[in-house]
Amino acid sequence: MRGYDDRSYGDGFADVYDDWYADITDVDATTAALSHLAAGGAVLELGVGTGRLALPLAAAGVEVHGVDSSAAMLDRLRSKPDGHTVHATVADMVEGLPPGPFSLVFVAYNTFFSLLTQARQQACLHAVAARLRAGGVFAIEAFVPEVDASPTSSVSVRSVAADRVVLSVSTADPERQLAEGQYVDITETGGVRLRPWSIRWATPAQLDEMAAEAGLRLTDRWSGFDRAPFGPDSARHVSVYRQE
Ligand SMILES: C[S@@+](CC[C@H](N)C(=O)[O-])C[C@H]1O[C@@H](n2cnc3c(N)ncnc32)[C@H](O)[C@@H]1O
């Protein structure tokens, strides 16, 4: 998308993120699974955002670090009463990871797909592997892409109120594994606000291949952080890789 960069998503969604996405996944189940994977060690979240997951994880007694490319998202995190409990820095999840070592690095809710090329995704996995302590784990949560899908473009309604309409406009190019879109947020008083997003998706098998290239071996695959079994009909997956 012309004009889109690593800060565009966070800067475009920071003011609505907690209202729109507080409940997109089960935070309690995620916190429990991540605490278990961390096994008492330090944790790094890639794309930590407003702290939807990092804050409850820190409240559970885990040492949590986070990076995010958007200062606007981290401002939201830091403005929360317990915001200081997460060690958060404005940094790119490929080039700017703190040194660690970490027992667990995780990336939730499709955030890994914010890296828009296969090369950037591969480089991120190398950077992660270099920050894990011996035997440390990397966990990724993402959707399972449809195979053999056709190119699509769609406009749908996210919400309608007397003084506000939010439309969702998106396109997908399965051959290039790319999708992008805008939430078009229209209010009488504020005019039009555009909230853009862009992703490059990967299949679980492609993730396994990139992870293996970085020295990370798949140990578990669930359909979610509730650790329910993954199967052919699963729409989402949580994949856990261990440093070899
Ligand atoms: C969908 S939000 C997820 C936030 C949080 N992890 C959660 O689950 O609610 C994706 C986050 O990734 C950040 N992000 C996107 N590209 C990034 C990059 N290259 N490096 C670091 N953070 C990035 C965005 O700014 C945004 O805060």
The ligand as a Gaussian input file, in Angstrom:
#p B3LYP/6-31G(d) Opt

LIG

0 1
 C       -2.507000      -6.297000      16.104000
 S       -1.467000      -5.306000      17.122000
 C       -1.169000      -6.461000      18.437000
 C       -0.915000      -5.815000      19.772000
 C       -0.821000      -6.809000      20.933000
 N        0.240000      -7.745000      20.743000
 C       -2.131000      -7.574000      21.109000
 O       -2.147000      -8.791000      20.933000
 O       -3.130000      -6.911000      21.396000
 C        0.072000      -5.327000      16.209000
 C        1.147000      -4.471000      16.825000
 O        2.370000      -4.720000      16.119000
 C        3.060000      -3.494000      15.942000
 N        3.984000      -3.638000      14.811000
 C        3.702000      -3.676000      13.483000
 N        4.829000      -3.813000      12.766000
 C        5.866000      -3.867000      13.664000
 C        7.274000      -3.993000      13.546000
 N        7.874000      -4.111000      12.344000
 N        8.028000      -4.015000      14.677000
 C        7.437000      -3.884000      15.889000
 N        6.101000      -3.751000      16.061000
 C        5.316000      -3.750000      14.966000
 C        1.934000      -2.485000      15.729000
 O        2.354000      -1.154000      15.975000
 C        0.880000      -2.975000      16.716000
 O        1.024000      -2.371000      17.969000

